[in-house]
């Protein structure tokens, strides 16, 4: 009887033990996606910046950290607003699953205002 109970409970105990580690790894991947989105926003907010420059800035953060796989960076710059969205999967997993993350940063495009117009 004890062997049967152990065979049933042991995988559950393992999963419960590893779950906090997986949550921490997922949280770290989410923070990386947030950083990449904010970096892309910072670059893209400059008045004469291009969508490509914002995308490359976010991509360089993702490449430097190596925390996300299958990542995509979408930049939408329309009018005076810019939105940068980063999606991907956590590279490091201890439990099965996709563990997808997404981060979005939005802001206004900065523009120079002459002193007499302020």
Buried (B, 14 or more C-beta within 10 A) or exposed (E): EEEEEEEEEEEEEEEEEEEEEBEEBBEBBBBBBBBBBBBBBBBBBBEEBEBEBBBBBBBBBBEEBEBBEEBBBBBEBEEEEBBBBBBBBBBBBEBEEEBBBEBBBEBEBBEEEEEEEE
